[in-house]
Amino acid sequence: MNIFKNGNLMVVTDDWGVIDESRDVATGIYLEDTKYISRIQLDIGSVLRKLHTDHYWYGMENVYLSKSVPDALHYDIEVVEKLNATGNNLEVELEIHNFSMQPVEINVGYEMIRTYEDIFSIRARNEAHLGVVEKNHNADLTDKGNTYEDETTKYEVRDSLPSGSVSIEPKEMITLTGFIHLDKALKKPLLFKDILEDRPVQFEHDPEPFYNPVIRQGLRDLKSLMVTTEFGDFPAAGLPWYATIFGRDSIIFALQILRYFPEIAKTILRVHNAFQAKSENDFTDAVPGKIVHEVRLNPMSIGEEIPFKSYYGTVDATLLYIVLAGEYLEETGDLSTIGELLSGIEAAEKWIEDYADIDKDGYIEYQSTSRIGLTSQGWKDSSDSVTFNDGEIARPPVALVEVQGYLYSAYRSLSFIYQKFGNKEKSRKYESIASDLKERFNKDFWMEDEKYYAFALDGNNKQVNSISSNPGHCLFCRLIDENKSEHVVSRLLSSELFSGWGIRTLSNKMKRYNPFSYHNGSVWPHDNSLIMIGMLRYGYYLEAKKIARVLLDALEKTPGLRLPELFSGLDRKLTGERAVEYPTSCSPQLWSIGTLFSIYEILES
């Protein structure tokens, strides 16, 4: 599969540059979580033989050969097809070369099938996300024409593609141009739709500091992820399934790249401020002050068959929003922007006080109110991801270990923000609360027999005693007591968690360990990124560099110089010096691009 995008139109092809759902379910031309075109093929009235395909972040080039007459001795017609995304537009250019000794007449056209299919239906048929809604709106390849309408939306494909008969003299070349433009008009106003802009990506960067080819590839991938909004270019979570706004993903990415791209962090803060929940809604897990988990414009979400039009089923995005605001202010000194966001920061602060501590024990818990929302609401959001060492699933409300780290960082960020705005009373208040949290956490989550921290506290305040990567995030947040940090770092790098390619999400001694599970034994680069940075913050430089180097090894053995979303947790000794990729991981993927900058920073230090 190959993907290109420059704006909000996305093109997915197979490895040979073919857009045909009958060959690969995911292929097609998409806009705003809807596949408009499931098949498009060039037709010149004779057999085309593909010579090669070149892909780049915003387009691709296909080169074909054909014959001027069926019984010609050699191929003598070359067709170069260039497809470039720009905004909601796909630009098409054909260069047709006549290398024969006589004039040729060629009939040019495109075959196109328009299906307007929901991305969740495609994802289910592609088996890319187990357990997702299985309802299939448009499983057939019936062409629905250039305009289509459902209960919520009017869709339109406007095209002016090369077509008709053209004459080419011997040894000459002609150029034909055209376009496909996709439009979506909602029948009711919606914030996400209203802020989108039909334009190419504006994000640019100074190449001088980023001579490293891995970083340069990451920056090209970052451009392809950008969603173009009135607030600026916002990085989507991953392609093809997550080409939209996500809370946790974008904020963690912003923390990873803050020192290099503060303007992206600023856009992320402003967008999340716009989507911050204002009222309670059980279906979408919304309560006032909460930062959004994801927003979607696919038919099932807009029609509220599923809750993802604006979904808030995340326990950590709101905390991370406060953390990012504080770190952005510290990095840039931009009091003006944080002043504009201050009401949103105060609403997030109020969420902590009024809603986040469900059982009033001083820790942040999750418990979904949505009948079809996420049952696990940390970054490991699979339904079976939070378990005891015997495999039993923890019952909510669940207080995740890393979430308390984010809470600690949020308190310290609030203290810093209020200090900068001259509110000394609130600044002292949150410094004191943070100190108290650190003391209690290091007692309540510490498992003395394991010399390690529990994964979580369950609904009965019982320690969820499995050994996971999650406590490593508390190094990142500086929540771990200094005298316990050595035990944590040692366990993270032990053979039960460290695969040789990175730190596994779950120890290989746990009952639910599976190296090919999404969250129970796989290796996630972003997870390792936060752990590496945390090790540096506690002075474990060699250990951080060890992880950075093995992630770089994994990258160098992955096509395209890309770190995937995740890869298997199989031990390096068993994989023949090959990092085995998880079958349906997104690539490019936002957190993994952010991890490149963590690796770069650590190895350069």
C-alpha positions in Angstrom: 0.0 0.0 0.0 1.2 3.5 -0.8 -0.4 6.8 0.3 -0.1 10.4 -0.7 -1.8 13.5 0.5 -1.2 17.3 0.4 -4.2 18.9 2.2 -7.4 16.9 3.0 -7.7 14.7 -0.1 -5.9 11.4 0.4 -5.0 8.8 -2.3 -4.3 5.2 -1.4 -2.9 2.9 -4.0 -1.5 -0.6 -4.1 2.2 -1.1 -4.3 2.1 -0.7 -8.1 0.2 2.6 -8.0 -3.1 1.0 -9.0 -6.3 2.4 -7.5 -8.8 -0.5 -7.7 -10.7 -1.8 -4.7 -11.0 -5.2 -6.4 -7.2 -5.6 -6.0 -6.9 -4.0 -2.5 -9.9 -2.9 -0.4 -8.1 0.1 1.0 -7.3 1.7 -2.3 -9.2 4.8 -3.4 -9.5 8.5 -3.3 -10.7 9.9 0.0 -11.9 13.1 1.5 -12.8 13.6 5.2 -13.2 9.9 6.2 -15.1 9.0 3.1 -13.9 7.1 0.0 -15.3 8.9 -3.0 -13.6 6.9 -5.7 -12.9 3.2 -5.5 -11.5 2.7 -8.9 -9.8 4.9 -11.5 -7.9 3.6 -14.5 -6.3 5.2 -17.5 -7.5 3.9 -20.9 -5.9 4.8 -24.2 -7.7 2.2 -26.3 -4.9 -0.3 -26.4 -3.0 -2.5 -23.9 -0.9 -0.6 -21.4 2.1 -2.2 -19.9 3.3 -0.6 -16.7 7.0 0.1 -16.6 7.3 1.5 -13.1 5.7 3.7 -10.4 7.4 6.4 -8.3 5.7 7.7 -5.2 6.3 10.9 -3.3 4.6 12.5 -0.3 2.2 14.6 -2.4 1.7 12.4 -5.5 2.9 9.7 -7.8 4.1 9.1 -11.4 3.2 6.0 -13.4 5.1 5.1 -16.6 3.4 2.9 -19.2 4.4 1.5 -22.5 2.1 0.6 -25.4 2.2 -0.1 -29.2 1.1 2.2 -31.9 -0.5 -0.8 -33.7 -1.2 -4.2 -32.2 1.4 -6.0 -34.3 4.2 -3.5 -33.9 7.6 -5.1 -33.3 8.5 -2.9 -30.3 6.7 -0.8 -27.7 6.8 2.6 -29.2 4.3 4.7 -27.2 5.3 5.9 -23.7 2.7 7.4 -21.4 3.8 9.2 -18.2 0.9 9.8 -15.8 1.4 12.2 -13.0 -1.1 12.5 -10.1 -0.6 15.3 -7.5 -2.7 16.1 -4.5 -3.3 19.8 -3.7 -6.0 20.7 -1.2 -9.2 18.9 -2.1 -7.9 18.6 -5.7 -6.1 15.8 -7.6 -4.2 17.2 -10.5 -3.7 14.9 -13.5 -1.1 15.3 -16.2 -0.4 13.0 -19.1 2.7 13.1 -21.3 2.3 10.9 -24.3 5.4 10.2 -26.4 5.2 8.8 -29.9 8.5 7.0 -30.7 7.1 5.4 -33.9 7.8 6.4 -37.4 4.2 7.4 -38.2 1.5 9.6 -36.8 -0.7 7.9 -34.3 -4.3 8.6 -33.2 -5.0 7.7 -29.5 -8.3 7.7 -27.7 -7.7 8.8 -24.1 -10.1 8.4 -21.2 -10.5 7.3 -17.6 -12.7 4.6 -16.1 -14.0 5.8 -12.7 -16.2 4.1 -10.1 -17.6 6.4 -7.4 -18.9 4.7 -4.2 -18.9 7.3 -1.4 -18.1 4.7 1.3 -17.6 5.2 5.0 -13.9 4.6 6.1 -15.1 2.5 9.1 -16.8 0.1 6.7 -13.6 -0.1 4.6 -11.5 -0.6 7.7 -13.7 -3.4 8.9 -13.5 -5.1 5.5 -9.8 -4.7 5.5 -9.6 -6.2 9.0 -7.4 -3.4 10.0 -9.1 -2.6 13.3 -10.6 -5.6 15.0 -13.9 -5.1 16.8 -14.9 -2.0 14.9 -18.5 -1.6 13.7 -19.1 -4.1 11.0 -22.0 -2.4 9.3 -21.1 -2.1 5.6 -22.7 0.9 3.8 -21.4 0.3 0.3 -19.6 -3.0 -0.1 -20.3 -3.2 -3.9 -18.6 -1.4 -6.8 -21.7 0.2 -8.3 -20.9 3.6 -9.7 -23.0 6.2 -7.9 -22.2 9.0 -10.3 -20.7 12.4 -9.7 -23.2 13.5 -7.1 -24.6 11.5 -4.2 -26.6 12.2 -1.1 -27.3 10.5 2.2 -29.2 11.5 5.3 -26.5 13.9 6.5 -24.3 14.9 3.5 -24.2 15.9 -0.1 -21.1 14.6 -2.0 -19.8 15.7 -5.3 -17.0 14.7 -7.7 -16.1 17.4 -10.2 -13.7 16.3 -12.8 -12.2 17.4 -16.1 -10.0 14.6 -17.0 -8.1 14.1 -20.3 -10.5 12.5 -22.8 -11.1 12.1 -26.5 -9.1 11.5 -29.6 -5.6 13.0 -29.9 -3.1 13.0 -32.8 0.7 12.8 -32.2 3.2 13.2 -34.9 6.3 10.9 -35.1 8.9 11.5 -32.4 6.7 14.1 -30.7 5.1 14.4 -27.3 1.9 16.0 -26.2 0.8 17.0 -22.7 -2.8 16.7 -21.5 -4.0 18.0 -18.1 -7.0 17.7 -15.9 -8.3 17.4 -12.4 -10.6 15.7 -9.9 -12.1 17.9 -7.2 -14.0 16.4 -4.2 -16.7 18.4 -2.3 -18.6 17.5 0.8 -21.5 19.7 2.1 -23.1 18.8 5.4 -26.8 19.4 5.9 -26.2 20.7 9.4 -23.3 22.9 10.5 -20.5 21.1 12.3 -17.4 22.7 13.8 -14.9 20.3 12.3 -16.2 20.8 8.8 -16.4 24.6 9.3 -12.7 24.9 10.2 -11.3 22.8 7.3 -9.7 24.7 4.4 -9.4 23.5 0.8 -5.7 24.3 0.2 -2.3 22.6 0.1 -0.1 22.2 3.2 1.7 25.4 4.2 4.1 23.7 6.7 7.7 24.4 5.8 11.0 23.8 7.6 14.5 25.0 7.5 16.4 22.0 6.1 19.8 23.1 7.5 19.5 21.5 11.0 17.9 18.3 9.6 20.6 17.0 7.3 19.9 13.5 8.6 18.1 11.5 5.9 15.9 9.8 8.4 14.7 13.1 9.8 14.2 14.4 6.3 11.9 11.5 5.5 10.1 12.1 8.7 9.4 15.7 7.7 8.1 14.6 4.3 5.8 12.2 6.1 4.7 14.9 8.5 3.6 17.1 5.6 1.5 14.3 4.3 -0.3 13.9 7.6 -1.3 17.6 7.9 -5.0 18.4 8.0 -5.5 22.0 6.7 -7.6 24.1 9.1 -8.2 27.8 9.6 -6.0 27.6 12.7 -3.1 26.2 10.6 -1.8 22.8 9.6 -2.8 20.2 12.2 -1.0 16.8 12.2 -3.3 13.8 11.8 -2.6 10.6 13.8 -1.8 8.2 10.9 -2.6 7.1 7.4 -4.8 5.8 6.1 -7.2 5.1 9.0 -6.5 8.1 11.2 -6.3 11.0 8.8 -8.1 13.2 11.3 -7.8 15.1 14.5 -6.8 13.1 17.6 -6.2 14.5 21.0 -3.7 12.4 22.8 -1.7 11.6 19.7 -1.3 15.2 18.6 -0.4 16.5 22.0 2.2 13.8 22.7 3.7 14.6 19.2 3.7 18.3 20.1 5.7 17.5 23.3 8.1 15.4 21.2 8.9 18.1 18.7 8.3 21.3 20.7 11.8 22.6 20.7 11.9 22.3 16.9 8.4 23.2 15.8 6.6 25.4 18.4 4.2 26.7 15.7 2.8 23.2 15.3 2.3 22.9 19.1 0.5 26.3 19.0 -1.9 25.1 16.3 -2.5 21.9 18.3 -3.4 23.9 21.4 -5.7 26.2 19.5 -7.6 23.4 17.7 -8.1 21.5 20.9 -9.3 24.6 22.7 -12.0 24.9 20.0 -13.2 21.3 20.4 -13.1 21.3 24.2 -16.3 19.8 25.6 -18.9 22.3 27.0 -21.6 20.0 28.3 -22.2 16.4 29.4 -23.1 13.7 26.8 -23.0 10.1 27.8 -23.0 8.8 24.2 -19.7 10.6 23.4 -18.2 10.4 26.9 -18.2 14.2 27.1 -18.1 16.3 30.2 -17.2 20.0 30.5 -13.6 20.9 30.1 -12.6 17.6 28.5 -10.2 17.6 25.5 -11.4 15.6 22.5 -10.2 12.1 21.7 -11.0 12.2 18.0 -13.3 13.9 15.5 -14.7 12.5 12.3 -16.7 13.4 9.3 -17.6 9.9 8.1 -21.3 9.1 7.5 -21.7 6.8 10.5 -20.2 9.3 12.9 -22.2 12.3 11.5 -25.4 10.2 11.7 -24.5 9.2 15.3 -24.5 5.5 14.7 -21.1 5.6 16.4 -19.9 8.4 18.8 -16.9 9.7 16.9 -18.3 12.9 15.4 -16.7 14.5 18.5 -15.7 11.7 20.9 -14.2 12.4 24.4 -13.4 8.8 25.6 -9.8 9.6 26.7 -8.7 10.0 30.3 -5.3 11.6 29.5 -5.7 14.1 26.7 -7.0 16.9 29.0 -4.1 16.5 31.3 -1.6 16.4 28.4 -3.3 19.6 27.0 -2.4 21.4 30.3 1.1 19.9 30.2 1.6 21.1 26.6 0.4 24.6 27.4 2.9 24.8 30.3 5.8 23.5 28.2 4.9 25.6 25.2 5.0 28.7 27.5 8.3 27.7 29.0 9.8 27.0 25.6 8.5 30.2 23.8 7.6 32.7 26.4 4.4 33.3 24.4 2.2 34.7 27.1 -0.2 36.1 24.4 -1.2 32.7 23.1 -1.5 31.1 26.5 -3.6 34.1 27.6 -6.0 33.4 24.7 -6.2 29.8 25.9 -6.5 30.6 29.6 -10.2 30.0 29.8 -9.7 26.5 28.2 -6.9 25.7 30.6 -9.1 26.8 33.5 -11.9 24.6 32.1 -9.5 21.6 32.0 -8.4 22.4 35.5 -12.1 22.3 36.6 -12.5 19.0 34.9 -9.8 17.6 37.1 -11.5 18.9 40.2 -15.1 18.1 39.3 -15.1 15.0 37.1 -11.8 13.2 36.7 -11.4 11.7 40.2 -14.4 9.4 40.0 -13.9 7.8 43.5 -12.4 10.9 45.1 -9.2 9.2 46.2 -6.9 11.9 44.6 -6.1 9.9 41.5 -7.6 10.2 37.9 -9.7 7.3 36.7 -11.7 6.4 33.6 -15.1 4.8 33.3 -17.0 5.1 30.0 -20.6 6.3 29.9 -21.0 5.5 26.2 -22.8 2.3 25.3 -20.4 1.8 22.3 -17.4 3.9 23.3 -14.0 2.8 24.3 -13.9 0.7 27.5 -10.2 1.3 28.0 -9.4 5.0 27.8 -5.6 5.3 28.2 -3.2 5.2 25.3 -3.5 1.4 25.4 -7.2 1.5 24.4 -7.8 -2.1 23.4 -10.5 -3.7 25.5 -8.1 -6.3 26.9 -5.1 -4.0 27.5 -5.4 -3.4 31.3 -5.1 -6.7 33.0 -3.6 -8.4 36.1 -0.7 -10.8 35.7 -3.1 -13.7 35.6 -4.9 -12.2 32.6 -8.0 -10.9 34.5 -9.2 -7.6 33.1 -9.2 -4.7 35.5 -12.7 -3.4 36.3 -13.4 0.4 36.3 -13.0 3.0 37.5 -9.4 2.4 36.6 -6.5 4.7 37.6 -3.6 4.1 35.2 -0.1 4.5 36.4 1.0 6.8 33.6 -2.1 9.0 33.9 -1.0 9.9 37.4 2.3 10.9 35.9 0.5 13.2 33.5 -1.6 14.5 36.4 1.6 15.4 38.3 3.0 17.2 35.2 -0.3 19.0 34.7 -0.3 20.3 38.3 3.3 21.5 37.8 2.3 23.2 34.5 -0.6 24.9 36.2 1.7 26.2 38.9 4.1 27.5 36.3 1.3 29.1 34.2 -0.3 30.8 37.1 3.1 32.0 38.3 3.7 33.6 34.9 0.3 35.3 35.0 1.0 36.7 38.5 -1.4 34.4 40.5 0.9 33.4 43.2 -1.8 31.8 45.4 -2.8 29.3 42.7 0.8 28.7 41.7 1.6 27.7 45.3 -1.6 25.6 45.5 -0.7 23.4 42.6 3.0 23.0 43.6 1.7 21.8 47.0 -0.8 19.4 45.4 1.8 18.0 43.1 4.2 17.3 46.0 1.4 15.5 47.9 0.5 13.5 44.8 4.1 12.4 44.4 4.4 11.2 48.0 1.1 9.2 47.9 1.7 7.8 44.4 5.1 6.3 45.4 3.4 4.4 48.2 0.1 3.4 46.6 1.4 2.2 43.2 4.7 0.7 44.3 4.8 -3.1 44.4 7.6 -3.9 46.9 7.7 -7.5 46.1 8.3 -6.7 42.4 10.4 -3.5 43.0 8.2 -2.0 40.3 5.0 0.1 39.9 1.6 -1.4 39.3 0.0 -1.0 35.9 -3.1 0.7 37.6 -5.4 0.7 40.5 -8.8 -1.0 39.7 -12.2 0.0 40.9 -11.5 -1.5 44.3 -8.2 0.4 44.6 -6.4 -2.9 44.2 -3.1 -2.8 42.4 -3.2 -4.2 38.9 0.0 -6.2 39.2 1.1 -6.9 35.7 4.5 -5.7 34.5 4.1 -3.2 31.7 5.9 -0.3 30.0 3.5 2.3 31.4 5.5 3.2 34.5 8.2 4.4 32.2 6.1 7.4 31.3 6.3 8.4 35.0 10.1 8.8 34.4 9.1 11.3 31.7 6.9 13.1 34.1 9.4 13.0 37.0 6.9 11.4 39.3 9.1 8.5 40.4 11.1 8.7 43.6 14.9 8.9 42.8 15.6 5.9 45.0 13.2 3.8 42.9 14.3 4.9 39.5 17.1 2.4 39.2 14.7 -0.5 39.8 12.4 0.9 37.1 15.1 1.4 34.5 16.6 -2.0 35.2 13.2 -3.7 34.8 12.4 -1.9 31.6 15.7 -3.1 30.1 15.3 -6.7 31.4 14.7 -9.5 29.0 11.0 -9.7 29.9 10.3 -6.2 28.6 13.2 -5.4 26.3 13.0 -7.3 23.0 16.2 -6.1 21.5 14.2 -3.8 19.2 12.7 -1.8 22.0 10.6 -2.0 25.2 7.5 -4.2 25.0 4.1 -2.9 26.1 3.7 -6.0 28.4 6.2 -8.4 30.0 6.6 -11.7 28.3 6.0 -13.4 31.7 2.4 -12.1 31.8 -0.5 -14.4 31.0 -1.8 -12.1 28.2 1.5 -11.5 26.6 1.4 -11.9 22.8 4.1 -10.3 20.7 1.5 -9.8 17.9 -1.2 -8.1 20.1 -1.9 -4.4 19.7 -1.0 -3.5 23.3 -0.1 -6.7 25.1 3.5 -7.4 24.0 4.1 -5.3 20.9 6.7 -2.5 20.7 5.5 1.0 20.2 8.2 3.6 19.2 6.3 6.5 20.9 6.1 4.5 24.1 9.8 4.0 24.0 10.3 7.7 23.1 8.7 8.9 26.3 10.7 6.3 28.3 14.0 7.4 26.7 13.3 11.0 27.5 12.4 10.0 31.0 15.6 8.1 31.5 17.6 11.1 30.4 15.7 13.2 33.0 16.9 10.8 35.7 20.4 10.8 34.4 20.4 7.3 32.7 22.1 8.5 29.5 23.6 5.1 28.4 20.3 3.3 28.9 18.4 6.0 26.9 20.9 5.7 24.1 20.6 2.0 24.0 16.9 2.2 23.3 17.5 4.9 20.7 20.0 2.8 18.8 17.9 -0.3 18.6 14.9 1.8 17.4 17.2 3.2 14.7 18.3 -0.4 13.9 14.6 -1.3 13.5 14.0 1.7 11.3 16.9 0.9 9.0 15.4 -2.5 8.4 12.0 -1.1 7.6 11.1 -0.1 4.0 11.1 3.6 3.3 13.1 4.7 6.3 10.0 4.9 8.4 9.3 3.8 11.9 5.9 2.1 11.8 3.1 2.7 14.4 4.2 -0.5 16.2 6.0 -3.8 15.5 5.9 -7.2 17.1 7.5 -7.9 20.5 9.4 -11.0 19.2 12.8 -11.2 20.7 15.6 -9.9 18.3 17.4 -13.2 18.7 14.4 -15.0 17.1 13.7 -12.6 14.2 16.9 -13.0 12.2 17.9 -9.4 12.6 14.5 -8.2 11.3 12.0 -6.2 13.2 8.7 -7.9 12.4 6.1 -5.2 11.7 2.6 -5.5 13.1 0.3 -6.5 10.2 -1.9 -3.5 10.0 0.1 -0.6 11.6 -0.3 2.8 10.1 2.6 4.2 8.2 3.3 7.1 8.2 2.2 7.6 11.9 2.5 10.7 13.9 3.9 9.5 17.2 6.6 7.5 15.3 7.6 10.6 13.4 7.9 12.4 16.7 10.1 9.5 18.0 12.6 10.2 15.2 13.2 13.6 16.9 13.6 12.0 20.3 16.2 9.6 18.8 18.0 12.4 17.0 18.1 14.5 20.2 19.3 11.6 22.4 22.0 10.4 20.0 23.3 13.9 19.3 23.5 14.7 23.1 
